[in-house]
Amino acid sequence: MTRRNLGTVVSFEVSRTLKKRKFWLSTLTVPFAIALILGLSIISNKTTANKVDVQKNAKFSFEYLDSSGLINTSLAHSLGGSAIADANAGIAKVKSGKIAAFFNYPAKPATQTIFVYGVDKGIFDNGKYSAVATQLLELSVQSKVGDKTLTTLMSGKVTVKSVAYLNGNKSGSFGDVIPPLLFLVIFYLVLLLLGNQMLTSTQEEKENRVTEIILTTLNPTTLILGKIVSLFIIGIVQIVVFASPVLIGYTFFRKDLKLPNLDLSALNFHLAPMLTGLLLLIGGFILFTGTLVAIGAIMPTAKEASNVFGVVMALLFAPFWVISLVASDPSSLIVQVFTYFPYSATVTAMLRNGLGSLSRTTSIIVVSELFLVGFIVLKLAINLFRFGSIEYSKRISLFKVLKKN
């Protein structure tokens, strides 16, 4: 009977939420905005790329003064340029409109400024002068080197791969760090998307004065667990909707958006840190869900309950105040406090798990702590809801509830 009631609660809550126009309006706003931004980025990138290509290949008459001796005369001539010996004469010709531009290359262009003068063609078209001046210098230097390999090395466009070892095994690469930290991303997404709903999950029935009627047919534990499961399902729906435009953009428009190619083969999914991350995620979810439901049960209205949400969010982001110590000195006192204090343990332990500084013993202690405290808080939330279900105008006294139990 309990399983059937739990299924009924989950089915009702999910169906009720998904049928709300307000839910879809707020949920679809985010992916619509992301899709709009990605679309504008594609158009902007294409326009910029085309503009740069046009400016680099622009043909116009110019003169140049080469104090560096690096400019290739034949290249300059092919681009429409000719050398002169007097900078003031070149500037004067630009001012009178006799030539389109004048480039003044200093003796040491690597450390000194290259001056470019041109006839004003508008703020956007004026960029062609600098583009051509820079391209002429680059091509001239490349022609002097005469070796594409040396040119590439001089430009710094080389690939470097760093490998570190710990106890004879590879470690310390981003491929090891990223997979466990994915659980931290999921944890934040779930709490940010569902936190306010968790906080006010019981408020609608309470404000509509139907809670006592519901509790005549349902156990409070069944009702609360049903709401939690339904919120998790709704959260999955929201995450899928939010992620869709990003995945579509990366899959089909990666080059247009100029996004880097992710090499998933470089990611290392080691069993121990991945399992630890999963357990930390579940334990943290139970703890914060129980806390938010308990706060919601105490408060008489959804408005008052929402005022406390900011405090909970502050607890979630508190570990980032000491993130430099988490990365550089995980044995410091404050990092240890954040690791074992229940409401900062989830995020701190996840960070340390990803960075490789969370020992097996510490992970067992933290995971056990989160599950134990989480279930205690969840049990307290159920009792608070049971006693607070008929209190419509005042907050529930936590001391009185504990005294009755």
Buried (B, 14 or more C-beta within 10 A) or exposed (E): EEEEBBEBBBEEBBEEBBEEEEBBEEBBEBBEEBBEEBBEBBEEBEEEEEBEEEBEEBEBEBBBBBBBEBBBEEBBEEBBBEEBEEBEEBBBBBEEEEBBBBBBBBEEBEEEEBBBBBBEBEEEBBBBBBBBBBBBBEBBBBBEEEEEEEBEEEEEEEEEEEEEEEEEEEBBBEBBBBBBBBBBEBBBBBBEBBBBBBBBBBBEBBBEEEBEEBBEEBBBBBBBBBBBBBBBBBBEBBBEBBEEBBEBBBEEBEEBBEBEEEEEEEBBEBEEBBEBBBBBBBBBBBBBBBBBBBBBBBBBBBEBBBEBBEEBBEBBEBBEEBBEBBEEEBEEEEBEEBBBBBBBBBBBBBBBBBBBBBEEEBBEBBBEBBBBBBBEBBBBBBBBBBBBBEBEEEEBBEEEBEEEE
